[in-house]
Amino acid sequence: MCHLFAHQPQGDYESQTRSLRIGGHCTSIRLEMAFWDTLEEIAARENMSVGKFLTTLYNEVLDHHGEVNNFASLLRCSCLIYRSKSMATVPEFKATVAPILDAAE
């Protein structure tokens, strides 16, 4: 039924906690490895370390909203946005992907 989802590597959804310093405070963030991999890719494209990228993003959100609620969820959503924008620029990929779920299911 959900072959694409059921057969993904378990390592992609195992979570990992990483410690970092944001705004002079030590904190830890727990995310699935697929999200850490995406954040590493984004940071590399910005010529930053993951820690520097996360600090920059945190500060920009703080400047814009005045507070940062649920930073881990913001990071997951940021990764989804990044991936969806990446997919939009690769039109040949859409032609090679089978439908995820059958409409009758």
N, C-alpha and C positions, 0 to 999 in steps of 0.2 A: 504494500500500500504506500508506504513512505520511504522507499528505497534510498532516496537521496539523503534523508535525515537519519535513518536508522543505521546506515553504513558509514557514517562519518568517523574519522579516527577519534578514539576516546581521548587522546591527548589534547584535542582541540577544545573540549569542554571541561577538562580538568581545570580547577582554579588554582591560582597562585597569588599569594599575598606579597606585595612589594612595599618596602618602606622608603619614604622620601621626606624631604623637608620642603614645606610650602609656607611662604610667609614667615619664615623663622621658626615654624613649628614642625616637629616630627610627627608624621602620620603614616598610616599604612592603608593600602588599597588592595582589595581582593577582587580579581577579575578572572574570567576564563582565559585560557592561553590564546585562543583565537583573537580575543580583544587585545591582549598584550602584543601579539604579533602585528596586528593592525596599527596600534599606537606606535610601535617601533618603526613601521613603514612610514607613517605620517611624519614622525619626528625626523627621520632620515631625509625625507623630501624637503623638510624645512631647515636642514643642516643643523639640527639640534639633537641633544641627547633626549631620551624619553623624559628624564627628570626635568630638564629645562623646558621641554614642550608642555608638560603637565603644569608646571609653575606658571608659564606664560598664559595658558588657557585659563587656569584658575583665576589669575589676576584680571584677565579680560572679562570674565564672567562677573567677578566681584565689582569691577568698574561699571559694567553695564546694568547689573541687577541689584547691586548693593549687598548681596549675600550669595552664597553658593550652597544650594540645597542638594543633597544627594549627589555628590561629585562622581561616585562610581557609576550611577545611572546616566549622568551627563556624558561620561566617557563612552559608555556602551552606545548611546544614541549617536554620539559623534562618529564612532566607528561605522555605524550603519549608514549615516549620511555620506561618509567618505567612500564606503564601498558602493553605495547606490550611484554616486556621482562617477565613480570609476567605471561602473558597468555601462553607464550612459554613453561613455566615450569609446566603447568597444562594441560597435553594432554587430560584428560577425559572431560575437559570443552568444547573442540572443538566438541566432539561428542554430546553434549547436546544442542548446540546452533543451532537454525533453521537458514536457510539462511536469510540474512537481506533483500535483495530485490529479487523479482522474476525476472529471466532473461528476461521475456517477457514484463516487465514494462518499 
